[in-house]
Amino acid sequence: MYSKKVLGYLKKKRISVGDTVELQTTYDKVKGLLLDRPNYLDEDTLIIKLDNGYNTGINLRNIDSVNVVKKAEVEIKSNKGSAQNVKKPFISILHTGGTIASKVDYKTGGVISRFEPSELINMFPELKNYGNIHSLFMGNMFSDDMRFAHYAKMADYVTKEIENGTSGVIITHGTDTMAYTSAALSFIFDNIPIPVLLVGAQRSSDRGSSDAGMNLVCAAKFIKNSDFRGVAICMHGSSSDDYCNIMRGVNVRKLHSSRRDAFKPVNGNIIAKVDYLGDDITFISDYQRRSGKAGIFRVNPKMEDKVAVLKVHTNMHAEQFAFYRTAKYKGLIIEGTGLGHAPINEIDIPTKEHTRIRNELEKLVESGCTVVMCTQTIFGSVNMNVYSPGREMQHFGIIPGYSMTTETAFVKLAWLLANDKKNIRKLMIENLRGEIVKRLIV
């Protein structure tokens, strides 16, 4: 929110947030959209979104004149009480936090989750071009703090928005665990009738190089201009500000810690490319359509809490596997090497420990814990029939995860244990949401 001094200046010049303005400054001309002011900035600074997508701040004392190029259609508000255009779809934005809702704390130099929903939306007034925006607040949390209970809470928000007639839901989310959340919602929702797009940012929304605005706008554009229904992720498709990829909620992974195009589908293809500067949407693979036939919409948010992931590495010890039996875990994903391997062969004195590991794995399965083998390679599929250790582990009950990523297998296992434990061995290797593919694409 701007200060009284700035609001008085804007009123005098007859300009408001959302207007396209041209400023003659002490240095040069600046043209762009007038944005609302994040609370941390100097109170005498106007925030302008340039045509290239970057934001710039200009102090009032450096502005010589202001020319309104185009008035805003409506002022963006954070709820349905705002002015609405009946020709545009209703789009709900559920805010959970993460870098997309963060800014730099200039006292510490770190990034903090601090934006409010209305503040975030007003930073990106282009959103009004694609729908009537209804903003919902779930929390300002980093994605590392997500738990299964939060997935159920998200599902409840989305379900209520569907009942209220929304055309689509955008969930702003931290990128670090977004692949877990998208997979979880993919299983929680069966035959969902609308698009639910998870959107994040690799760089905080107050930074000039932020990808937040483009990801949000492309998500809204995709909801407005496509017939897609289902759970997906919308993130930068390249390091440039040219297009976003729409990726299935399952088998997608963050492959870089900081690049804006960090998210890629694993063992599959993207659904579509959304042009940022234009209105083109290029579909790459098949998808479920809102206009097509759909089954009964069901929501099953229950997840088994006692599920874990164990990564295979060299020099492992039997107690690492024994822990999950003694702690009475219900499910375990083993992220094995290669085609799905673990150290169970005794070939010399140092590898006597491997016999103990083998025995602990067998005891773990006998205890009633469902154990699934995935591969720690990024691409490719588990095949436990090639080498003898894989065949032996299958013999005492370890289930191959085939083409599923660890993230997808983890939430699928937790979901099945809570909803259909009797058929878990059958359903774990059955393709329910596109998570198991016969033909791998790399």
Secondary structure, 3 states (H helix, E strand, C coil): CCCHHHHHHHHHHCCCCCCEEEEEECCCEEEEEEECCCCCCCCCEEEEEECCCCEEEEEHHHEEEEEEEECCCCCCCCCCCCCCCCCCCEEEEEECCCHHHEEECCCCCCEEECCCHHHHHHHCHHHHHCCEEEEEECCCCCHHHCCHHHHHHHHHHHHHHHHCCCCEEEEECCCCCHHHHHHHHHHHEECCCCEEEEECCCCCCCCCCCCHHHHHHHHHHHHHHCCECEEEEEEECCCCCCEEEEEECCCEEECCCCCCCCEEECCCCCCEEEECCCCCEEECCCCCECCCCCCCCEECCCCCCCEEEEECCCCCCHHHHHHHHHCCCCEEEEEEECCCECCCCCCCCCCHHHHHHHHHHHHHHHCCCEEEEEECCCCCCCCCCCCHHHHHHHHCCCEECCCCCHHHHHHHHHHHHHHCHHHHHHHHCCCCCCCCCCCCCC
